[in-house]
């Protein structure tokens, strides 16, 4: 990544941050909540900025987190629907370092990040529609090593499942 790319990425991240802040404050004011000027820092003279009253800000920011999480699930659903693997999803979730540190398969960490860890009595699942056979699939995670044993719901003639069987 060049310096220009890094700068552009930094700028894009900052813009996203400001848009989220603006959406949160917009939500608060729509519900007749209060915004006020507060110092950016209590220990250094960095000027002031507008903030929601803290408790109203917490409730609105929590809503934004919920929306972002919903968007994350939606993209993961699409990725799995397209035939991308949990390992690929794990890379996009930036879990490679953690996988190395915990000495665990990246694919399993990715699944657990999205679906929760579950346990023997109540295993976690994640649902998506197969882009090949168009059936709803209950994904039990990448633990058995083959889609036939991990993904329930593909049609008997699903081409994607057949391809996976051959490989
Ligand atoms: Zn299928």
Backbone and ligand atoms as CSV (ligand in chain L), in Angstrom:
chain,resi,resn,atom,element,x,y,z
A,1,UNK,N,N,0.858,-1.204,0.000
A,1,UNK,CA,C,0.000,0.000,0.000
A,1,UNK,C,C,0.890,1.250,0.000
A,2,UNK,N,N,0.680,2.165,-0.937
A,2,UNK,CA,C,1.497,3.375,-0.986
A,2,UNK,C,C,1.030,4.369,0.077
A,3,UNK,N,N,1.864,5.413,0.281
A,3,UNK,CA,C,1.501,6.433,1.269
A,3,UNK,C,C,0.185,7.105,0.894
A,4,UNK,N,N,0.021,7.349,-0.432
A,4,UNK,CA,C,-1.225,7.978,-0.887
A,4,UNK,C,C,-2.414,7.100,-0.550
A,5,UNK,N,N,-2.270,5.782,-0.806
A,5,UNK,CA,C,-3.350,4.849,-0.477
A,5,UNK,C,C,-3.661,4.898,1.017
A,6,UNK,N,N,-2.584,4.914,1.842
A,6,UNK,CA,C,-2.748,4.938,3.293
A,6,UNK,C,C,-3.474,6.207,3.721
A,7,UNK,N,N,-3.077,7.340,3.126
A,7,UNK,CA,C,-3.747,8.612,3.446
A,7,UNK,C,C,-5.207,8.579,3.040
A,8,UNK,N,N,-5.456,8.065,1.840
A,8,UNK,CA,C,-6.843,8.000,1.359
A,8,UNK,C,C,-7.688,7.129,2.271
A,9,UNK,N,N,-7.101,6.014,2.692
A,9,UNK,CA,C,-7.832,5.124,3.595
A,9,UNK,C,C,-8.106,5.831,4.928
A,10,UNK,N,N,-7.076,6.538,5.441
A,10,UNK,CA,C,-7.238,7.275,6.691
A,10,UNK,C,C,-8.333,8.319,6.576
A,11,UNK,N,N,-8.336,9.048,5.458
A,11,UNK,CA,C,-9.364,10.065,5.236
A,11,UNK,C,C,-10.750,9.433,5.151
A,12,UNK,N,N,-10.827,8.308,4.439
A,12,UNK,CA,C,-12.126,7.635,4.273
A,12,UNK,C,C,-12.632,7.142,5.626
A,13,UNK,N,N,-11.713,6.645,6.466
A,13,UNK,CA,C,-12.114,6.178,7.805
A,13,UNK,C,C,-12.610,7.342,8.653
A,14,UNK,N,N,-11.888,8.469,8.572
A,14,UNK,CA,C,-12.292,9.649,9.345
A,14,UNK,C,C,-13.670,10.128,8.894
A,15,UNK,N,N,-13.886,10.126,7.572
A,15,UNK,CA,C,-15.182,10.551,7.029
A,15,UNK,C,C,-16.298,9.641,7.539
A,16,UNK,N,N,-16.024,8.330,7.547
A,16,UNK,CA,C,-17.042,7.400,8.055
A,16,UNK,C,C,-17.343,7.708,9.516
A,17,UNK,N,N,-16.293,7.971,10.298
A,17,UNK,CA,C,-16.470,8.295,11.710
A,17,UNK,C,C,-17.338,9.530,11.908
A,18,UNK,N,N,-17.077,10.566,11.100
A,18,UNK,CA,C,-17.861,11.797,11.228
A,18,UNK,C,C,-19.305,11.575,10.800
A,19,UNK,N,N,-19.509,10.748,9.773
A,19,UNK,CA,C,-20.876,10.479,9.328
A,19,UNK,C,C,-21.663,9.719,10.399
A,20,UNK,N,N,-20.983,8.789,11.066
A,20,UNK,CA,C,-21.656,8.037,12.139
A,20,UNK,C,C,-22.002,8.989,13.289
A,21,UNK,N,N,-21.031,9.846,13.664
A,21,UNK,CA,C,-21.285,10.825,14.734
A,21,UNK,C,C,-22.478,11.719,14.367
A,22,UNK,N,N,-22.460,12.156,13.137
A,22,UNK,CA,C,-23.530,13.035,12.670
A,22,UNK,C,C,-24.887,12.321,12.694
A,23,UNK,N,N,-24.904,11.044,12.293
A,23,UNK,CA,C,-26.153,10.270,12.308
A,23,UNK,C,C,-26.653,10.078,13.734
A,24,UNK,N,N,-25.723,9.814,14.664
A,24,UNK,CA,C,-26.097,9.615,16.067
A,24,UNK,C,C,-26.676,10.917,16.634
A,25,UNK,N,N,-26.004,12.046,16.366
A,25,UNK,CA,C,-26.491,13.335,16.887
A,25,UNK,C,C,-27.804,13.736,16.212
A,26,UNK,N,N,-27.914,13.424,14.927
A,26,UNK,CA,C,-29.165,13.699,14.212
A,26,UNK,C,C,-30.322,12.935,14.822
A,27,UNK,N,N,-30.069,11.680,15.195
A,27,UNK,CA,C,-31.101,10.859,15.828
A,27,UNK,C,C,-31.530,11.483,17.151
A,28,UNK,N,N,-30.539,11.922,17.948
A,28,UNK,CA,C,-30.834,12.523,19.252
A,28,UNK,C,C,-31.682,13.794,19.087
A,29,UNK,N,N,-31.305,14.654,18.148
A,29,UNK,CA,C,-32.061,15.912,17.997
A,29,UNK,C,C,-33.446,15.657,17.417
A,30,UNK,N,N,-33.590,14.635,16.567
A,30,UNK,CA,C,-34.909,14.303,16.031
A,30,UNK,C,C,-35.865,13.940,17.157
A,31,UNK,N,N,-35.329,13.293,18.199
A,31,UNK,CA,C,-36.160,12.914,19.348
A,31,UNK,C,C,-36.163,14.012,20.414
A,32,UNK,N,N,-35.873,15.260,19.981
A,32,UNK,CA,C,-35.870,16.423,20.874
A,32,UNK,C,C,-34.822,16.329,21.975
A,33,UNK,N,N,-33.770,15.546,21.730
A,33,UNK,CA,C,-32.669,15.503,22.692
A,33,UNK,C,C,-31.803,16.737,22.554
A,34,UNK,N,N,-30.896,16.894,23.509
A,34,UNK,CA,C,-30.061,18.094,23.555
A,34,UNK,C,C,-28.659,17.835,23.030
A,35,UNK,N,N,-28.147,18.812,22.274
A,35,UNK,CA,C,-26.733,18.816,21.928
A,35,UNK,C,C,-26.122,20.008,22.643
A,36,UNK,N,N,-24.866,19.890,23.007
A,36,UNK,CA,C,-24.205,21.070,23.573
A,36,UNK,C,C,-22.716,21.048,23.257
A,37,UNK,N,N,-22.138,22.235,23.363
A,37,UNK,CA,C,-20.705,22.386,23.120
A,37,UNK,C,C,-19.947,21.876,24.336
A,38,UNK,N,N,-18.991,21.041,24.088
A,38,UNK,CA,C,-18.137,20.550,25.179
A,38,UNK,C,C,-16.688,20.642,24.729
A,39,UNK,N,N,-15.768,20.799,25.682
A,39,UNK,CA,C,-14.359,20.807,25.287
A,39,UNK,C,C,-13.967,19.434,24.742
A,40,UNK,N,N,-13.142,19.434,23.694
A,40,UNK,CA,C,-12.672,18.167,23.120
A,40,UNK,C,C,-11.814,17.429,24.143
A,41,UNK,N,N,-11.008,18.176,24.888
A,41,UNK,CA,C,-10.169,17.568,25.934
A,41,UNK,C,C,-10.302,18.391,27.209
A,42,UNK,N,N,-10.265,17.725,28.376
A,42,UNK,CA,C,-10.315,18.451,29.647
A,42,UNK,C,C,-8.926,18.896,30.085
A,43,UNK,N,N,-7.890,18.340,29.468
A,43,UNK,CA,C,-6.525,18.632,29.918
A,43,UNK,C,C,-5.705,19.422,28.906
A,44,UNK,N,N,-6.200,19.493,27.658
A,44,UNK,CA,C,-5.457,20.264,26.646
A,44,UNK,C,C,-6.439,21.167,25.913
A,45,UNK,N,N,-5.959,22.316,25.484
A,45,UNK,CA,C,-6.849,23.263,24.822
A,45,UNK,C,C,-6.993,22.894,23.346
A,46,UNK,N,N,-7.964,22.041,23.063
A,46,UNK,CA,C,-8.184,21.586,21.685
A,46,UNK,C,C,-9.486,22.153,21.117
A,47,UNK,N,N,-10.063,23.152,21.807
A,47,UNK,CA,C,-11.313,23.727,21.340
A,47,UNK,C,C,-12.502,22.902,21.805
A,48,UNK,N,N,-13.640,23.165,21.194
A,48,UNK,CA,C,-14.863,22.474,21.618
A,48,UNK,C,C,-15.487,21.750,20.429
A,49,UNK,N,N,-16.402,20.853,20.749
A,49,UNK,CA,C,-17.223,20.233,19.698
A,49,UNK,C,C,-18.615,19.966,20.252
A,50,UNK,N,N,-19.528,19.675,19.355
A,50,UNK,CA,C,-20.908,19.421,19.758
A,50,UNK,C,C,-21.063,17.961,20.136
A,51,UNK,N,N,-21.739,17.737,21.236
A,51,UNK,CA,C,-22.026,16.364,21.646
A,51,UNK,C,C,-23.455,16.264,22.125
A,52,UNK,N,N,-24.015,15.070,21.985
A,52,UNK,CA,C,-25.313,14.803,22.598
A,52,UNK,C,C,-25.112,14.735,24.108
A,53,UNK,N,N,-26.187,14.930,24.866
A,53,UNK,CA,C,-26.112,14.647,26.302
A,53,UNK,C,C,-25.702,13.188,26.432
A,54,UNK,N,N,-24.807,12.880,27.396
A,54,UNK,CA,C,-24.180,11.551,27.373
A,54,UNK,C,C,-25.151,10.366,27.366
A,55,UNK,N,N,-26.195,10.380,28.183
A,55,UNK,CA,C,-27.077,9.208,28.227
A,55,UNK,C,C,-27.870,9.058,26.938
A,56,UNK,N,N,-28.257,10.192,26.355
A,56,UNK,CA,C,-28.941,10.144,25.057
A,56,UNK,C,C,-27.969,9.681,23.980
A,57,UNK,N,N,-26.717,10.129,24.080
A,57,UNK,CA,C,-25.678,9.712,23.137
A,57,UNK,C,C,-25.414,8.210,23.219
A,58,UNK,N,N,-25.385,7.690,24.445
A,58,UNK,CA,C,-25.146,6.246,24.624
A,58,UNK,C,C,-26.249,5.449,23.932
A,59,UNK,N,N,-27.510,5.845,24.176
A,59,UNK,CA,C,-28.633,5.098,23.592
A,59,UNK,C,C,-28.597,5.168,22.064
A,60,UNK,N,N,-28.290,6.345,21.523
A,60,UNK,CA,C,-28.266,6.503,20.062
A,60,UNK,C,C,-27.078,5.781,19.445
A,61,UNK,N,N,-25.909,5.841,20.114
A,61,UNK,CA,C,-24.720,5.155,19.588
A,61,UNK,C,C,-24.930,3.646,19.616
A,62,UNK,N,N,-25.642,3.150,20.645
A,62,UNK,CA,C,-25.939,1.719,20.724
A,62,UNK,C,C,-26.785,1.286,19.524
A,63,UNK,N,N,-27.713,2.144,19.155
A,63,UNK,CA,C,-28.541,1.870,17.975
A,63,UNK,C,C,-27.673,1.806,16.715
A,64,UNK,N,N,-26.707,2.720,16.618
A,64,UNK,CA,C,-25.799,2.725,15.458
A,64,UNK,C,C,-24.976,1.441,15.421
A,65,UNK,N,N,-24.522,0.975,16.608
A,65,UNK,CA,C,-23.779,-0.283,16.685
A,65,UNK,C,C,-24.656,-1.425,16.169
A,66,UNK,N,N,-25.928,-1.422,16.568
A,66,UNK,CA,C,-26.860,-2.460,16.119
A,66,UNK,C,C,-27.017,-2.456,14.612
A,67,UNK,N,N,-27.140,-1.265,14.037
A,67,UNK,CA,C,-27.267,-1.159,12.579
A,67,UNK,C,C,-25.997,-1.659,11.892
A,68,UNK,N,N,-24.835,-1.283,12.428
A,68,UNK,CA,C,-23.560,-1.702,11.830
A,68,UNK,C,C,-23.418,-3.217,11.916
A,69,UNK,N,N,-23.826,-3.802,13.057
A,69,UNK,CA,C,-23.740,-5.241,13.233
A,69,UNK,C,C,-24.684,-5.947,12.245
A,70,UNK,N,N,-25.868,-5.392,12.062
A,70,UNK,CA,C,-26.814,-5.954,11.095
A,70,UNK,C,C,-26.233,-5.938,9.687
A,71,UNK,N,N,-25.549,-4.858,9.364
A,71,UNK,CA,C,-24.913,-4.722,8.055
A,71,UNK,C,C,-23.801,-5.764,7.908
A,72,UNK,N,N,-23.038,-5.962,8.981
A,72,UNK,CA,C,-21.965,-6.965,8.986
A,72,UNK,C,C,-22.548,-8.357,8.714
A,73,UNK,N,N,-23.609,-8.726,9.436
A,73,UNK,CA,C,-24.250,-10.033,9.220
A,73,UNK,C,C,-24.732,-10.160,7.783
A,74,UNK,N,N,-25.287,-9.088,7.271
A,74,UNK,CA,C,-25.824,-9.111,5.917
A,74,UNK,C,C,-24.710,-9.389,4.898
A,75,UNK,N,N,-23.561,-8.737,5.071
A,75,UNK,CA,C,-22.441,-8.969,4.147
A,75,UNK,C,C,-21.891,-10.395,4.291
A,76,UNK,N,N,-21.844,-10.896,5.515
A,76,UNK,CA,C,-21.353,-12.266,5.708
A,76,UNK,C,C,-22.321,-13.256,5.056
A,77,UNK,N,N,-23.624,-13.005,5.207
A,77,UNK,CA,C,-24.640,-13.857,4.571
A,77,UNK,C,C,-24.420,-13.884,3.051
A,78,UNK,N,N,-24.192,-12.709,2.479
A,78,UNK,CA,C,-23.955,-12.623,1.034
A,78,UNK,C,C,-22.674,-13.358,0.650
A,79,UNK,N,N,-21.625,-13.200,1.464
A,79,UNK,CA,C,-20.356,-13.881,1.182
A,79,UNK,C,C,-20.562,-15.394,1.150
A,80,UNK,N,N,-21.270,-15.922,2.155
A,80,UNK,CA,C,-21.487,-17.373,2.227
A,80,UNK,C,C,-22.410,-17.811,1.091
A,81,UNK,N,N,-23.375,-16.994,0.768
A,81,UNK,CA,C,-24.279,-17.284,-0.344
A,81,UNK,C,C,-23.507,-17.374,-1.661
A,82,UNK,N,N,-22.490,-16.515,-1.799
A,82,UNK,CA,C,-21.660,-16.494,-3.013
A,82,UNK,C,C,-20.653,-17.644,-3.053
A,83,UNK,N,N,-20.535,-18.391,-1.970
A,83,UNK,CA,C,-19.607,-19.517,-1.950
A,83,UNK,C,C,-18.247,-19.190,-1.357
A,84,UNK,N,N,-18.112,-18.004,-0.771
A,84,UNK,CA,C,-16.845,-17.671,-0.100
A,84,UNK,C,C,-16.772,-18.460,1.210
A,85,UNK,N,N,-15.552,-18.793,1.614
A,85,UNK,CA,C,-15.367,-19.666,2.786
A,85,UNK,C,C,-15.296,-18.859,4.084
A,86,UNK,N,N,-15.475,-19.551,5.205
A,86,UNK,CA,C,-15.342,-18.900,6.504
A,86,UNK,C,C,-13.919,-18.382,6.693
A,87,UNK,N,N,-12.962,-19.075,6.078
A,87,UNK,CA,C,-11.566,-18.618,6.154
A,87,UNK,C,C,-11.416,-17.252,5.471
A,88,UNK,N,N,-12.037,-17.114,4.300
A,88,UNK,CA,C,-11.993,-15.833,3.590
A,88,UNK,C,C,-12.708,-14.748,4.401
A,89,UNK,N,N,-13.828,-15.125,5.002
A,89,UNK,CA,C,-14.559,-14.174,5.847
A,89,UNK,C,C,-13.679,-13.757,7.024
A,90,UNK,N,N,-12.950,-14.720,7.586
A,90,UNK,CA,C,-12.048,-14.442,8.710
A,90,UNK,C,C,-10.972,-13.436,8.356
A,91,UNK,N,N,-10.454,-13.537,7.123
A,91,UNK,CA,C,-9.459,-12.558,6.670
A,91,UNK,C,C,-10.078,-11.168,6.621
A,92,UNK,N,N,-11.283,-11.080,6.060
A,92,UNK,CA,C,-11.963,-9.784,5.954
A,92,UNK,C,C,-12.290,-9.226,7.341
A,93,UNK,N,N,-12.509,-10.130,8.308
A,93,UNK,CA,C,-12.797,-9.697,9.684
A,93,UNK,C,C,-11.512,-9.368,10.454
A,94,UNK,N,N,-10.372,-9.475,9.780
A,94,UNK,CA,C,-9.071,-9.160,10.392
A,94,UNK,C,C,-8.806,-10.013,11.634
A,95,UNK,N,N,-9.115,-11.314,11.537
A,95,UNK,CA,C,-8.944,-12.204,12.684
A,95,UNK,C,C,-7.675,-13.059,12.581
A,96,UNK,N,N,-6.840,-12.789,11.567
A,96,UNK,CA,C,-5.672,-13.646,11.347
A,96,UNK,C,C,-4.700,-13.644,12.536
A,97,UNK,N,N,-4.445,-12.455,13.079
A,97,UNK,CA,C,-3.522,-12.343,14.215
A,97,UNK,C,C,-4.035,-13.157,15.397
A,98,UNK,N,N,-5.336,-12.995,15.674
A,98,UNK,CA,C,-5.952,-13.700,16.806
A,98,UNK,C,C,-5.881,-15.212,16.604
A,99,UNK,N,N,-6.114,-15.654,15.367
A,99,UNK,CA,C,-6.069,-17.086,15.062
A,99,UNK,C,C,-4.671,-17.637,15.328
A,100,UNK,N,N,-3.676,-16.873,14.923
A,100,UNK,CA,C,-2.289,-17.290,15.131
A,100,UNK,C,C,-1.979,-17.344,16.631
A,101,UNK,N,N,-2.391,-16.279,17.327
A,101,UNK,CA,C,-2.128,-16.176,18.761
A,101,UNK,C,C,-2.796,-17.318,19.533
A,102,UNK,N,N,-4.045,-17.638,19.165
A,102,UNK,CA,C,-4.788,-18.686,19.880
A,102,UNK,C,C,-4.537,-20.070,19.293
A,103,UNK,N,N,-3.744,-20.118,18.208
A,103,UNK,CA,C,-3.465,-21.375,17.510
A,103,UNK,C,C,-4.749,-22.108,17.155
A,104,UNK,N,N,-5.664,-21.350,16.544
A,104,UNK,CA,C,-6.951,-21.931,16.148
A,104,UNK,C,C,-7.184,-21.640,14.676
A,105,UNK,N,N,-7.953,-22.489,13.997
A,105,UNK,CA,C,-8.235,-22.234,12.580
A,105,UNK,C,C,-8.985,-20.903,12.400
A,106,UNK,N,N,-8.527,-20.129,11.422
A,106,UNK,CA,C,-9.141,-18.827,11.126
A,106,UNK,C,C,-10.638,-18.982,10.823
A,107,UNK,N,N,-10.976,-20.035,10.099
A,107,UNK,CA,C,-12.375,-20.261,9.710
A,107,UNK,C,C,-13.272,-20.408,10.936
A,108,UNK,N,N,-12.797,-21.148,11.946
A,108,UNK,CA,C,-13.608,-21.363,13.151
A,108,UNK,C,C,-13.805,-20.056,13.926
A,109,UNK,N,N,-12.733,-19.265,14.028
A,109,UNK,CA,C,-12.851,-17.976,14.727
A,109,UNK,C,C,-13.860,-17.074,14.020
A,110,UNK,N,N,-13.813,-17.081,12.679
A,110,UNK,CA,C,-14.730,-16.245,11.901
A,110,UNK,C,C,-16.173,-16.659,12.160
A,111,UNK,N,N,-16.424,-17.961,12.125
A,111,UNK,CA,C,-17.784,-18.457,12.370
A,111,UNK,C,C,-18.259,-18.045,13.762
A,112,UNK,N,N,-17.389,-18.226,14.767
A,112,UNK,CA,C,-17.776,-17.915,16.141
A,112,UNK,C,C,-17.954,-16.409,16.359
A,113,UNK,N,N,-17.194,-15.619,15.630
A,113,UNK,CA,C,-17.343,-14.159,15.728
A,113,UNK,C,C,-18.747,-13.759,15.270
A,114,UNK,N,N,-19.225,-14.434,14.235
A,114,UNK,CA,C,-20.527,-14.077,13.666
A,114,UNK,C,C,-21.682,-14.803,14.356
A,115,UNK,N,N,-21.521,-16.106,14.593
A,115,UNK,CA,C,-22.655,-16.910,15.075
A,115,UNK,C,C,-22.637,-17.127,16.581
A,116,UNK,N,N,-21.518,-16.796,17.242
A,116,UNK,CA,C,-21.379,-17.082,18.668
A,116,UNK,C,C,-20.750,-18.458,18.834
A,117,UNK,N,N,-20.164,-18.711,20.010
A,117,UNK,CA,C,-19.403,-19.952,20.213
A,117,UNK,C,C,-20.321,-21.155,20.377
A,118,UNK,N,N,-21.481,-20.972,21.004
A,118,UNK,CA,C,-22.380,-22.095,21.248
A,118,UNK,C,C,-21.764,-23.119,22.187
A,119,UNK,N,N,-22.462,-24.213,22.402
A,119,UNK,CA,C,-21.888,-25.317,23.187
A,119,UNK,C,C,-22.506,-26.627,22.688
A,120,UNK,N,N,-22.136,-27.728,23.355
A,120,UNK,CA,C,-22.566,-29.054,22.890
A,120,UNK,C,C,-24.094,-29.179,22.879
A,121,UNK,N,N,-24.767,-28.502,23.836
A,121,UNK,CA,C,-26.218,-28.622,23.939
A,121,UNK,C,C,-26.932,-27.694,22.970
A,122,UNK,N,N,-26.312,-26.577,22.736
A,122,UNK,CA,C,-26.934,-25.619,21.829
A,122,UNK,C,C,-25.876,-25.071,20.863
A,123,UNK,N,N,-25.559,-25.851,19.816
A,123,UNK,CA,C,-24.540,-25.377,18.871
A,123,UNK,C,C,-25.026,-24.153,18.097
A,124,UNK,N,N,-24.110,-23.277,17.768
A,124,UNK,CA,C,-24.461,-22.074,17.020
A,124,UNK,C,C,-24.714,-22.416,15.552
A,125,UNK,N,N,-25.585,-21.645,14.935
A,125,UNK,CA,C,-25.829,-21.799,13.501
A,125,UNK,C,C,-25.922,-20.413,12.876
A,126,UNK,N,N,-25.734,-20.378,11.572
A,126,UNK,CA,C,-25.870,-19.116,10.836
A,126,UNK,C,C,-26.576,-19.452,9.522
A,127,UNK,N,N,-27.666,-18.753,9.244
A,127,UNK,CA,C,-28.475,-19.073,8.063
A,127,UNK,C,C,-28.182,-18.167,6.877
A,128,UNK,N,N,-28.191,-18.740,5.695
A,128,UNK,CA,C,-28.048,-17.960,4.455
A,128,UNK,C,C,-28.656,-18.765,3.314
A,129,UNK,N,N,-28.935,-18.074,2.215
A,129,UNK,CA,C,-29.520,-18.755,1.066
A,129,UNK,C,C,-28.426,-19.107,0.067
A,130,UNK,N,N,-28.362,-20.377,-0.317
A,130,UNK,CA,C,-27.323,-20.831,-1.237
A,130,UNK,C,C,-27.498,-20.173,-2.604
A,131,UNK,N,N,-26.435,-19.562,-3.090
A,131,UNK,CA,C,-26.487,-18.895,-4.393
A,131,UNK,C,C,-26.579,-19.871,-5.547
A,132,UNK,N,N,-26.334,-21.143,-5.277
A,132,UNK,CA,C,-26.373,-22.152,-6.330
A,132,UNK,C,C,-27.737,-22.852,-6.399
A,133,UNK,N,N,-28.195,-23.449,-5.296
A,133,UNK,CA,C,-29.479,-24.188,-5.329
A,133,UNK,C,C,-30.644,-23.340,-4.814
A,134,UNK,N,N,-30.338,-22.153,-4.299
A,134,UNK,CA,C,-31.321,-21.178,-3.820
A,134,UNK,C,C,-32.102,-21.629,-2.582
A,135,UNK,N,N,-31.639,-22.716,-1.941
A,135,UNK,CA,C,-32.295,-23.175,-0.708
A,135,UNK,C,C,-31.703,-22.455,0.506
A,136,UNK,N,N,-32.505,-22.347,1.575
A,136,UNK,CA,C,-31.985,-21.791,2.828
A,136,UNK,C,C,-31.088,-22.836,3.476
A,137,UNK,N,N,-29.885,-22.409,3.863
A,137,UNK,CA,C,-28.913,-23.323,4.445
A,137,UNK,C,C,-28.703,-22.966,5.913
A,138,UNK,N,N,-28.688,-23.992,6.768
A,138,UNK,CA,C,-28.298,-23.808,8.163
A,138,UNK,C,C,-26.838,-24.212,8.278
A,139,UNK,N,N,-26.009,-23.205,8.499
A,139,UNK,CA,C,-24.557,-23.398,8.537
A,139,UNK,C,C,-24.140,-23.666,9.977
A,140,UNK,N,N,-23.544,-24.839,10.212
A,140,UNK,CA,C,-23.138,-25.193,11.577
A,140,UNK,C,C,-21.671,-24.917,11.844
A,141,UNK,N,N,-21.056,-24.168,10.928
A,141,UNK,CA,C,-19.650,-23.807,11.137
A,141,UNK,C,C,-18.717,-24.778,10.450
A,142,UNK,N,N,-17.453,-24.394,10.331
A,142,UNK,CA,C,-16.485,-25.163,9.526
A,142,UNK,C,C,-15.803,-26.266,10.317
A,143,UNK,N,N,-16.538,-26.941,11.201
A,143,UNK,CA,C,-15.882,-27.865,12.135
A,143,UNK,C,C,-15.640,-29.259,11.575
A,144,UNK,N,N,-16.486,-29.699,10.647
A,144,UNK,CA,C,-16.350,-31.071,10.142
A,144,UNK,C,C,-15.492,-31.159,8.890
A,145,UNK,N,N,-15.195,-29.998,8.312
A,145,UNK,CA,C,-14.253,-30.000,7.203
A,145,UNK,C,C,-14.870,-30.213,5.835
A,146,UNK,N,N,-16.149,-30.528,5.768
A,146,UNK,CA,C,-16.780,-30.670,4.462
A,146,UNK,C,C,-18.192,-30.076,4.495
A,147,UNK,N,N,-18.535,-29.270,3.465
A,147,UNK,CA,C,-19.851,-28.630,3.438
A,147,UNK,C,C,-21.008,-29.613,3.632
A,148,UNK,N,N,-20.843,-30.852,3.164
A,148,UNK,CA,C,-21.907,-31.848,3.293
A,148,UNK,C,C,-22.266,-32.059,4.766
A,149,UNK,N,N,-21.253,-31.961,5.646
A,149,UNK,CA,C,-21.474,-32.229,7.068
A,149,UNK,C,C,-21.739,-30.959,7.876
A,150,UNK,N,N,-21.489,-29.801,7.256
A,150,UNK,CA,C,-21.601,-28.543,7.994
A,150,UNK,C,C,-22.793,-27.699,7.557
A,151,UNK,N,N,-23.261,-27.916,6.340
A,151,UNK,CA,C,-24.303,-27.052,5.773
A,151,UNK,C,C,-25.540,-27.891,5.455
A,152,UNK,N,N,-26.603,-27.641,6.240
A,152,UNK,CA,C,-27.835,-28.397,6.051
A,152,UNK,C,C,-28.821,-27.566,5.246
A,153,UNK,N,N,-29.431,-28.198,4.244
A,153,UNK,CA,C,-30.500,-27.510,3.523
A,153,UNK,C,C,-30.281,-27.390,2.032
A,154,UNK,N,N,-29.050,-27.651,1.537
A,154,UNK,CA,C,-28.842,-27.616,0.084
A,154,UNK,C,C,-29.763,-28.644,-0.576
A,155,UNK,N,N,-30.176,-28.357,-1.798
A,155,UNK,CA,C,-30.978,-29.345,-2.518
A,155,UNK,C,C,-30.075,-30.522,-2.890
A,156,UNK,N,N,-30.679,-31.674,-3.140
A,156,UNK,CA,C,-29.906,-32.886,-3.469
A,156,UNK,C,C,-29.071,-32.667,-4.723
A,157,UNK,N,N,-29.554,-31.785,-5.602
A,157,UNK,CA,C,-28.848,-31.586,-6.878
A,157,UNK,C,C,-27.980,-30.328,-6.875
A,158,UNK,N,N,-27.733,-29.753,-5.695
A,158,UNK,CA,C,-26.972,-28.492,-5.620
A,158,UNK,C,C,-25.598,-28.648,-6.270
A,159,UNK,N,N,-25.346,-27.834,-7.278
A,159,UNK,CA,C,-24.080,-27.922,-8.019
A,159,UNK,C,C,-22.891,-27.558,-7.139
A,160,UNK,N,N,-23.110,-26.604,-6.285
A,160,UNK,CA,C,-22.017,-26.159,-5.423
A,160,UNK,C,C,-21.591,-27.281,-4.488
A,161,UNK,N,N,-22.558,-27.981,-3.927
A,161,UNK,CA,C,-22.264,-29.083,-3.032
A,161,UNK,C,C,-21.570,-30.203,-3.801
A,162,UNK,N,N,-22.009,-30.442,-5.044
A,162,UNK,CA,C,-21.381,-31.484,-5.870
A,162,UNK,C,C,-19.935,-31.150,-6.155
A,163,UNK,N,N,-19.696,-29.878,-6.459
A,163,UNK,CA,C,-18.314,-29.456,-6.743
A,163,UNK,C,C,-17.450,-29.664,-5.493
A,164,UNK,N,N,-18.019,-29.325,-4.331
A,164,UNK,CA,C,-17.276,-29.477,-3.074
A,164,UNK,C,C,-16.981,-30.945,-2.811
A,165,UNK,N,N,-17.895,-31.845,-3.194
A,165,UNK,CA,C,-17.688,-33.281,-2.984
A,165,UNK,C,C,-16.532,-33.786,-3.799
A,166,UNK,N,N,-16.432,-33.247,-5.021
A,166,UNK,CA,C,-15.360,-33.712,-5.919
A,166,UNK,C,C,-13.983,-33.250,-5.451
A,167,UNK,N,N,-13.940,-32.039,-4.866
A,167,UNK,CA,C,-12.618,-31.493,-4.542
A,167,UNK,C,C,-12.102,-32.047,-3.226
L,1,ZN,ZN,ZN,-26.875,-25.232,-2.435
